[in-house]
Amino acid sequence: MASNGNAKAVWNGTKKPKGHWWLRIRRRLEILVGSPALAVAFIMVGALIIICGFMLYFAERHHNPNMDHLRSAFGWVFLTLLHDNPWDPTTQLGKATFYIIEILKPISIGLIIATLTTKLVQVLTRKGWGRGRVKLNDHIVICGWSGKGNEIISELRKRGDAEGKRPIVILAHLDGNPSKDPLTQFIDGDPTRADDLRRASIEQARTAIILADNSYRDIDAEDMDSRTLLTALAIEAMAPKVYTCVEVIRSENLEHFNNTHADEIVISARLTGALLAHSAATPGLSQVVGELLTFPSGNEFYWIPVPANLVGRRFGDVLVDLKCRLNCLPVALHSGSDGVQTNPATTTELKDGDRLLVIAETYPSLS
């Protein structure tokens, strides 16, 4: 036990095992050039250049007036590598050094070309297989994947506003990009992991849509909700300002998701069941809901700010004014103090900073 402790102390202290500096240099070069073989080649060429510099210095220092310092030798080596030698060596060892440098010239150029080619291939490969990272701002991140994913992207693209042109990033554990949308990028990763969320630039995103991810084999509803919960917690911890929309499968898990401070929580099973039940009792309801929730045909929902000329007026008066003037129908009011009110009372007074949810064919022009 004592010997193991001493060995561990030596390893963790200032004393390093032999070859430690070599491994550190090699690892850093591997990261820089993208290949272990290229890293070794760079080290070998670098070592030869250093050796040539010392050879030239010791060979020419007493025989050549141009050699007054060690830095003169290394300056000559680099100038000879890059262009032509500034002066000719006078000794046999100096001339041999010149020939070695001439041999290293094409090798150095080949290493640079190989490094650039390797880096380019790595960038293209990572981008195609989702192994890279995106550099976006104010974008939408779709976390996880299911059959609803392409439908969500399609509905967003049909919008005629800024949301329809916003870049989208899919972060999911898939073999490739599941979308053919040109403004959609793909990151192969786990949305519950902070490192993969950073690769999707979650901290710079505008909106995060967290789907119930059924892309994993043999996953059940409870496991999907668990992964969704972990993703929501990770995003709220890293990027609390990002607007999060979360899909929940089981309504029994709603209380857990309420603790995540997600902005929108959609219980897919409850919405589907409620729509089927009300459609059976109210024939034609599914057509109305379908029209309001899909683009581009028919009427849609739009949030609009309360215009300055309507601040202080009652909701009933504003309803008639907007319907007659802009052919849009207010159905809900978002107020900072009272939250969202569906079908507010006609006497409700509108305040500065409030928003109205209206039904209209296109986004109403308030100007």
ZAFI-834862 format. One line per field, with one value per residue (C-alpha): chain; y negated, z, x negated; residue in three letters. Coordinates in nm, 3 decimals. Layout:
% ZAFI-834862
chaine = A / ...
py = Y / ...
pz = Z / ...
px = X / ...
residu = Ala / ...
% end
This chain:
% ZAFI-834862
chaine = A / A / A / A / A / A / A / A / A / A / A / A / A / A / A / A / A / A / A / A / A / A / A / A / A / A / A / A / A / A / A / A / A / A / A / A / A / A / A / A / A / A / A / A / A / A / A / A / A / A / A / A / A / A / A / A / A / A / A / A / A / A / A / A / A / A / A / A / A / A / A / A / A / A / A / A / A / A / A / A / A / A / A / A / A / A / A / A / A / A / A / A / A / A / A / A / A / A / A / A / A / A / A / A / A / A / A / A / A / A / A / A / A / A / A / A / A / A / A / A / A / A / A / A / A / A / A / A / A / A / A / A / A / A / A / A / A / A / A / A / A / A / A / A / A / A / A / A / A / A / A / A / A / A / A / A / A / A / A / A / A / A / A / A / A / A / A / A / A / A / A / A / A / A / A / A / A / A / A / A / A / A / A / A / A / A / A / A / A / A / A / A / A / A / A / A / A / A / A / A / A / A / A / A / A / A / A / A / A / A / A / A / A / A / A / A / A / A / A / A / A / A / A / A / A / A / A / A / A / A / A / A / A / A / A / A / A / A / A / A / A / A / A / A / A / A / A / A / A / A / A / A / A / A / A / A / A / A / A / A / A / A / A / A / A / A / A / A / A / A / A / A / A / A / A / A / A / A / A / A / A / A / A / A / A / A / A / A / A / A / A / A / A / A / A / A / A / A / A / A / A / A / A / A / A / A / A / A / A / A / A / A / A / A / A / A / A / A / A / A / A / A / A / A / A / A / A / A / A / A / A / A / A / A / A / A / A / A / A / A / A / A / A / A / A / A / A / A / A / A / A / A / A / A / A / A / A / A / A / A / A / A / A / A / A / A / A
py = 0.000 / -0.240 / -0.183 / -0.241 / -0.566 / -0.682 / -0.595 / -0.789 / -1.086 / -1.089 / -1.074 / -1.357 / -1.573 / -1.770 / -1.460 / -1.340 / -0.998 / -0.978 / -1.080 / -1.295 / -1.609 / -1.410 / -1.277 / -1.624 / -1.771 / -1.482 / -1.508 / -1.881 / -1.833 / -1.559 / -1.805 / -2.072 / -1.865 / -1.606 / -1.289 / -1.095 / -1.012 / -1.377 / -1.476 / -1.238 / -1.365 / -1.728 / -1.641 / -1.463 / -1.750 / -2.001 / -1.802 / -1.788 / -2.167 / -2.224 / -1.982 / -2.154 / -2.491 / -2.371 / -2.191 / -2.507 / -2.720 / -2.495 / -2.440 / -2.805 / -3.016 / -3.046 / -3.033 / -3.259 / -3.629 / -3.595 / -3.356 / -3.571 / -3.412 / -3.101 / -3.296 / -3.369 / -2.996 / -2.943 / -3.251 / -3.103 / -2.768 / -2.924 / -3.160 / -2.868 / -2.662 / -2.942 / -3.086 / -3.091 / -3.078 / -3.431 / -3.323 / -3.009 / -2.792 / -2.761 / -2.434 / -2.079 / -2.031 / -2.358 / -2.249 / -1.914 / -2.108 / -2.305 / -1.984 / -1.845 / -2.165 / -2.141 / -1.786 / -1.905 / -2.174 / -1.947 / -1.741 / -2.054 / -2.164 / -1.813 / -1.815 / -2.149 / -2.026 / -1.698 / -1.885 / -2.117 / -1.824 / -1.621 / -1.914 / -1.976 / -1.611 / -1.611 / -1.923 / -1.784 / -1.443 / -1.587 / -1.818 / -1.539 / -1.295 / -1.549 / -1.528 / -1.895 / -2.198 / -2.487 / -2.857 / -3.017 / -3.279 / -3.320 / -2.978 / -2.688 / -2.366 / -2.049 / -1.809 / -1.443 / -1.306 / -1.138 / -1.132 / -1.477 / -1.633 / -1.678 / -1.799 / -2.065 / -2.185 / -2.189 / -2.397 / -2.643 / -2.688 / -2.762 / -3.068 / -3.399 / -3.573 / -3.570 / -3.236 / -3.067 / -3.168 / -3.094 / -2.835 / -2.501 / -2.258 / -1.895 / -1.743 / -1.370 / -1.036 / -0.940 / -0.805 / -1.119 / -1.433 / -1.324 / -1.648 / -1.766 / -2.127 / -2.347 / -2.570 / -2.276 / -2.144 / -1.817 / -1.736 / -1.371 / -1.374 / -1.326 / -1.629 / -1.538 / -1.605 / -1.957 / -1.906 / -1.808 / -2.097 / -2.334 / -2.185 / -2.289 / -2.642 / -2.609 / -2.912 / -3.134 / -2.977 / -3.150 / -2.844 / -2.481 / -2.222 / -1.908 / -1.612 / -1.282 / -1.097 / -0.756 / -0.711 / -0.472 / -0.103 / 0.055 / -0.274 / -0.312 / -0.619 / -0.640 / -0.632 / -0.895 / -1.128 / -1.066 / -1.166 / -1.469 / -1.575 / -1.545 / -1.747 / -2.021 / -2.042 / -2.057 / -2.339 / -2.540 / -2.511 / -2.613 / -2.859 / -2.980 / -3.257 / -3.011 / -2.965 / -2.594 / -2.395 / -2.044 / -1.743 / -1.510 / -1.168 / -1.077 / -1.335 / -1.175 / -1.319 / -1.679 / -1.768 / -1.679 / -1.899 / -2.193 / -2.206 / -2.258 / -2.610 / -2.518 / -2.789 / -2.557 / -2.202 / -2.004 / -1.672 / -1.500 / -1.218 / -1.460 / -1.691 / -1.403 / -1.243 / -1.571 / -1.662 / -1.323 / -1.345 / -1.701 / -1.630 / -1.342 / -1.571 / -1.877 / -1.771 / -1.981 / -2.084 / -1.894 / -2.086 / -2.420 / -2.324 / -2.179 / -2.501 / -2.717 / -2.505 / -2.442 / -2.672 / -2.826 / -2.782 / -2.934 / -3.135 / -3.109 / -3.223 / -3.533 / -3.719 / -4.096 / -4.377 / -4.607 / -4.926 / -5.252 / -5.393 / -5.098 / -5.114 / -5.198 / -5.080 / -4.789 / -4.446 / -4.448 / -4.774 / -4.655 / -4.328 / -4.515 / -4.763 / -4.496 / -4.278 / -4.565 / -4.736 / -4.447 / -4.142 / -3.971 / -3.825 / -3.859 / -3.544 / -3.578 / -3.840 / -3.806 / -4.047 / -4.058 / -4.070 / -3.828 / -3.586 / -3.449 / -3.502 / -3.317 / -3.506 / -3.790 / -3.992 / -4.277 / -4.524 / -4.416 / -4.720 / -4.681 / -4.800 / -4.898 / -4.587 / -4.350 / -4.113 / -3.990 / -3.644 / -3.695 / -3.472 / -3.609 / -3.497 / -3.683 / -3.873 / -4.193 / -4.517 / -4.758 / -5.056
pz = 0.000 / 0.089 / -0.236 / -0.439 / -0.253 / -0.322 / -0.687 / -0.709 / -0.533 / -0.780 / -1.074 / -0.940 / -0.832 / -1.032 / -1.141 / -1.483 / -1.639 / -1.919 / -2.258 / -2.113 / -2.305 / -2.628 / -2.584 / -2.509 / -2.823 / -3.034 / -2.905 / -2.969 / -3.320 / -3.384 / -3.293 / -3.516 / -3.827 / -3.781 / -3.824 / -3.599 / -3.896 / -4.000 / -3.642 / -3.632 / -3.973 / -3.854 / -3.545 / -3.755 / -4.003 / -3.718 / -3.547 / -3.871 / -3.914 / -3.559 / -3.614 / -3.944 / -3.768 / -3.509 / -3.774 / -3.982 / -3.682 / -3.561 / -3.917 / -4.029 / -3.716 / -3.756 / -4.136 / -4.256 / -4.168 / -4.213 / -3.918 / -3.606 / -3.388 / -3.356 / -3.471 / -3.796 / -3.857 / -3.799 / -4.005 / -4.294 / -4.253 / -4.269 / -4.556 / -4.753 / -4.685 / -4.788 / -5.083 / -5.171 / -4.943 / -4.857 / -4.870 / -4.959 / -4.691 / -4.715 / -4.530 / -4.634 / -4.337 / -4.422 / -4.783 / -4.663 / -4.446 / -4.754 / -4.945 / -4.653 / -4.643 / -5.019 / -4.967 / -4.686 / -4.907 / -5.104 / -4.792 / -4.603 / -4.889 / -4.907 / -4.532 / -4.557 / -4.848 / -4.668 / -4.352 / -4.539 / -4.731 / -4.412 / -4.236 / -4.532 / -4.546 / -4.171 / -4.190 / -4.478 / -4.312 / -3.977 / -4.142 / -4.348 / -4.057 / -3.794 / -3.602 / -3.620 / -3.453 / -3.576 / -3.537 / -3.541 / -3.349 / -3.291 / -3.443 / -3.354 / -3.205 / -3.234 / -2.962 / -3.026 / -3.325 / -3.417 / -3.704 / -3.598 / -3.678 / -4.052 / -4.002 / -3.757 / -4.001 / -4.288 / -4.086 / -3.981 / -4.340 / -4.461 / -4.239 / -4.415 / -4.121 / -3.984 / -3.807 / -4.145 / -4.252 / -3.923 / -3.935 / -3.769 / -3.603 / -3.537 / -3.240 / -3.225 / -3.224 / -3.588 / -3.878 / -4.085 / -4.138 / -4.143 / -4.313 / -4.669 / -4.576 / -4.703 / -4.393 / -4.152 / -4.013 / -3.829 / -3.519 / -3.423 / -3.044 / -2.724 / -2.628 / -2.260 / -2.271 / -2.223 / -2.473 / -2.754 / -2.671 / -2.704 / -3.046 / -3.146 / -3.008 / -2.763 / -2.565 / -2.874 / -2.985 / -2.984 / -2.939 / -2.837 / -2.938 / -2.728 / -2.892 / -2.731 / -2.891 / -3.026 / -3.241 / -2.985 / -3.023 / -2.780 / -2.597 / -2.423 / -2.331 / -1.979 / -2.105 / -2.368 / -2.103 / -1.885 / -2.167 / -2.246 / -1.880 / -1.868 / -2.189 / -2.058 / -1.732 / -1.922 / -2.148 / -1.862 / -1.674 / -1.972 / -2.153 / -1.934 / -2.182 / -2.464 / -2.522 / -2.464 / -2.608 / -2.461 / -2.578 / -2.299 / -2.364 / -2.030 / -1.852 / -1.519 / -1.565 / -1.601 / -1.239 / -1.302 / -1.611 / -1.428 / -1.217 / -1.528 / -1.591 / -1.956 / -2.144 / -2.330 / -2.229 / -2.478 / -2.364 / -2.698 / -2.571 / -2.390 / -2.693 / -2.929 / -2.697 / -2.623 / -2.991 / -3.080 / -2.798 / -2.879 / -3.252 / -3.187 / -2.980 / -3.202 / -3.570 / -3.783 / -3.492 / -3.625 / -3.954 / -3.772 / -3.550 / -3.845 / -4.041 / -3.754 / -3.681 / -4.034 / -4.298 / -4.548 / -4.636 / -4.432 / -4.111 / -3.862 / -3.510 / -3.473 / -3.167 / -3.222 / -2.986 / -2.869 / -3.077 / -2.890 / -3.010 / -2.850 / -2.509 / -2.239 / -2.444 / -2.349 / -2.508 / -2.643 / -2.829 / -2.965 / -3.083 / -3.297 / -3.422 / -3.533 / -3.691 / -3.891 / -3.982 / -4.029 / -4.052 / -3.762 / -3.455 / -3.109 / -2.900 / -2.617 / -2.429 / -2.288 / -2.006 / -1.799 / -1.473 / -1.552 / -1.795 / -2.085 / -2.078 / -2.333 / -2.438 / -2.187 / -2.056 / -2.279 / -1.998 / -1.973 / -2.026 / -2.255 / -2.121 / -2.279 / -2.346 / -2.379 / -2.673 / -2.852 / -3.006 / -3.323 / -3.595 / -3.942 / -4.291 / -4.281 / -4.018 / -3.954 / -4.055 / -3.765 / -3.935
px = 0.000 / -0.286 / -0.471 / -0.154 / -0.093 / -0.449 / -0.416 / -0.093 / -0.251 / -0.539 / -0.294 / -0.076 / -0.367 / -0.617 / -0.806 / -0.688 / -0.742 / -0.996 / -0.862 / -0.585 / -0.689 / -0.709 / -0.355 / -0.219 / -0.379 / -0.257 / 0.101 / 0.116 / -0.018 / 0.238 / 0.514 / 0.356 / 0.283 / 0.559 / 0.349 / 0.107 / -0.118 / -0.137 / -0.214 / -0.512 / -0.629 / -0.613 / -0.816 / -1.080 / -1.109 / -1.122 / -1.396 / -1.598 / -1.567 / -1.693 / -1.982 / -2.070 / -2.074 / -2.324 / -2.532 / -2.558 / -2.650 / -2.929 / -3.059 / -3.063 / -3.111 / -3.494 / -3.501 / -3.224 / -3.178 / -2.801 / -2.783 / -2.809 / -2.540 / -2.324 / -2.021 / -2.207 / -2.221 / -1.850 / -1.768 / -1.966 / -1.784 / -1.437 / -1.524 / -1.667 / -1.354 / -1.121 / -1.314 / -1.687 / -1.988 / -2.109 / -2.475 / -2.673 / -2.836 / -3.216 / -3.281 / -3.204 / -2.967 / -2.795 / -2.745 / -2.608 / -2.362 / -2.256 / -2.178 / -1.977 / -1.769 / -1.710 / -1.580 / -1.350 / -1.190 / -0.951 / -0.884 / -0.775 / -0.549 / -0.400 / -0.330 / -0.149 / 0.065 / 0.139 / 0.241 / 0.477 / 0.628 / 0.677 / 0.841 / 1.073 / 1.177 / 1.241 / 1.458 / 1.664 / 1.698 / 1.802 / 2.054 / 2.207 / 2.231 / 2.328 / 2.003 / 1.913 / 2.068 / 2.279 / 2.211 / 2.554 / 2.748 / 3.120 / 3.197 / 3.430 / 3.293 / 3.502 / 3.389 / 3.463 / 3.650 / 3.977 / 4.224 / 4.344 / 4.004 / 4.046 / 4.403 / 4.280 / 4.013 / 4.265 / 4.513 / 4.243 / 4.126 / 4.479 / 4.501 / 4.460 / 4.290 / 3.935 / 3.996 / 4.036 / 3.685 / 3.512 / 3.226 / 3.304 / 3.063 / 3.162 / 2.978 / 3.047 / 2.870 / 2.929 / 2.725 / 2.773 / 2.979 / 3.346 / 3.455 / 3.401 / 3.470 / 3.181 / 3.188 / 3.169 / 2.840 / 2.784 / 2.579 / 2.535 / 2.546 / 2.739 / 2.954 / 2.925 / 2.548 / 2.412 / 2.126 / 2.365 / 2.599 / 2.304 / 2.226 / 2.580 / 2.512 / 2.801 / 2.684 / 2.726 / 3.057 / 3.394 / 3.618 / 3.573 / 3.833 / 3.789 / 3.959 / 4.050 / 3.758 / 3.858 / 3.546 / 3.398 / 3.476 / 3.726 / 3.791 / 4.127 / 4.334 / 4.194 / 3.833 / 3.913 / 4.055 / 3.748 / 3.514 / 3.731 / 3.718 / 3.338 / 3.307 / 3.535 / 3.337 / 3.006 / 3.127 / 3.278 / 2.947 / 2.732 / 2.959 / 3.246 / 3.335 / 3.408 / 3.783 / 3.850 / 4.141 / 4.163 / 4.362 / 4.481 / 4.633 / 4.789 / 5.004 / 4.906 / 4.555 / 4.674 / 4.590 / 4.224 / 4.208 / 4.365 / 4.047 / 3.831 / 3.972 / 4.031 / 4.220 / 4.460 / 4.558 / 4.766 / 4.915 / 4.961 / 5.185 / 5.419 / 5.451 / 5.520 / 5.774 / 5.948 / 5.968 / 6.118 / 6.374 / 6.483 / 6.489 / 6.729 / 6.953 / 6.907 / 6.898 / 6.661 / 6.437 / 6.135 / 6.155 / 6.156 / 5.862 / 5.673 / 5.717 / 5.596 / 5.290 / 5.163 / 5.016 / 5.071 / 5.440 / 5.721 / 5.687 / 5.403 / 5.314 / 5.094 / 4.966 / 4.973 / 4.868 / 5.145 / 5.107 / 5.050 / 5.383 / 5.566 / 5.395 / 5.651 / 5.949 / 6.173 / 6.132 / 6.490 / 6.431 / 6.096 / 6.254 / 6.506 / 6.245 / 5.995 / 6.262 / 6.410 / 6.084 / 5.837 / 6.069 / 5.893 / 6.060 / 5.894 / 5.948 / 5.695 / 5.496 / 5.143 / 5.076 / 4.760 / 4.955 / 5.240 / 5.077 / 5.283 / 5.661 / 5.871 / 6.187 / 6.134 / 6.425 / 6.537 / 6.460 / 6.093 / 5.874 / 5.572 / 5.237 / 4.909 / 4.697 / 4.997 / 5.033 / 5.342 / 5.382 / 5.584 / 5.726 / 5.652 / 5.561 / 5.228 / 5.033 / 5.234 / 5.065 / 5.112 / 4.950
residu = Met / Ala / Ser / Asn / Gly / Asn / Ala / Lys / Ala / Val / Trp / Asn / Gly / Thr / Lys / Lys / Pro / Lys / Gly / His / Trp / Trp / Leu / Arg / Ile / Arg / Arg / Arg / Leu / Glu / Ile / Leu / Val / Gly / Ser / Pro / Ala / Leu / Ala / Val / Ala / Phe / Ile / Met / Val / Gly / Ala / Leu / Ile / Ile / Ile / Cys / Gly / Phe / Met / Leu / Tyr / Phe / Ala / Glu / Arg / His / His / Asn / Pro / Asn / Met / Asp / His / Leu / Arg / Ser / Ala / Phe / Gly / Trp / Val / Phe / Leu / Thr / Leu / Leu / His / Asp / Asn / Pro / Trp / Asp / Pro / Thr / Thr / Gln / Leu / Gly / Lys / Ala / Thr / Phe / Tyr / Ile / Ile / Glu / Ile / Leu / Lys / Pro / Ile / Ser / Ile / Gly / Leu / Ile / Ile / Ala / Thr / Leu / Thr / Thr / Lys / Leu / Val / Gln / Val / Leu / Thr / Arg / Lys / Gly / Trp / Gly / Arg / Gly / Arg / Val / Lys / Leu / Asn / Asp / His / Ile / Val / Ile / Cys / Gly / Trp / Ser / Gly / Lys / Gly / Asn / Glu / Ile / Ile / Ser / Glu / Leu / Arg / Lys / Arg / Gly / Asp / Ala / Glu / Gly / Lys / Arg / Pro / Ile / Val / Ile / Leu / Ala / His / Leu / Asp / Gly / Asn / Pro / Ser / Lys / Asp / Pro / Leu / Thr / Gln / Phe / Ile / Asp / Gly / Asp / Pro / Thr / Arg / Ala / Asp / Asp / Leu / Arg / Arg / Ala / Ser / Ile / Glu / Gln / Ala / Arg / Thr / Ala / Ile / Ile / Leu / Ala / Asp / Asn / Ser / Tyr / Arg / Asp / Ile / Asp / Ala / Glu / Asp / Met / Asp / Ser / Arg / Thr / Leu / Leu / Thr / Ala / Leu / Ala / Ile / Glu / Ala / Met / Ala / Pro / Lys / Val / Tyr / Thr / Cys / Val / Glu / Val / Ile / Arg / Ser / Glu / Asn / Leu / Glu / His / Phe / Asn / Asn / Thr / His / Ala / Asp / Glu / Ile / Val / Ile / Ser / Ala / Arg / Leu / Thr / Gly / Ala / Leu / Leu / Ala / His / Ser / Ala / Ala / Thr / Pro / Gly / Leu / Ser / Gln / Val / Val / Gly / Glu / Leu / Leu / Thr / Phe / Pro / Ser / Gly / Asn / Glu / Phe / Tyr / Trp / Ile / Pro / Val / Pro / Ala / Asn / Leu / Val / Gly / Arg / Arg / Phe / Gly / Asp / Val / Leu / Val / Asp / Leu / Lys / Cys / Arg / Leu / Asn / Cys / Leu / Pro / Val / Ala / Leu / His / Ser / Gly / Ser / Asp / Gly / Val / Gln / Thr / Asn / Pro / Ala / Thr / Thr / Thr / Glu / Leu / Lys / Asp / Gly / Asp / Arg / Leu / Leu / Val / Ile / Ala / Glu / Thr / Tyr / Pro / Ser / Leu / Ser
% end
